[in-house]
Amino acid sequence: MKVVILAAVILGVSACAVIDPLVYKINIPQGNFIEQRDVDNLRVGMTREQVRFVLGTPVVDNSFRDDDWVYVYRMKPGRGEVVKREFRVHFADNVLADISGAYDKPENFDIPLAE
């Protein structure tokens, strides 16, 4: 009887390892999803409202540095590696001054928008 119970326990525990690859696991995105084409629309001298229109409202709100906005994105796929991206927008005198992070700075970033 002990052998039958032990075999059932071992079979039950090992079944989880066999079935796990067959189980569907969802992708879990969190934060601000930004693409390079969104970043390409940014120009030095843009107002906060214009940046918010292009990129959306940042998830991370820094209470101590109001001049820096941080856009964070994290994707945990059902299978595979976790993807993390961080993008920073810096304002000076309430206009866009600089950007940095996971995306390339646009070639014409330093050319202000025509008014």
Secondary structure, 3 states (H helix, E strand, C coil): CHHHHHHHHHHHHHHHHHHHHHCCCCCEEEECCCCHHHHCCCCCCCEHHHHHHHHCCCCECCCCCCCEEEEEEEEECCCCCCEEEEEEEEEECCEEEEEEECCCCCCCCCCCCCC
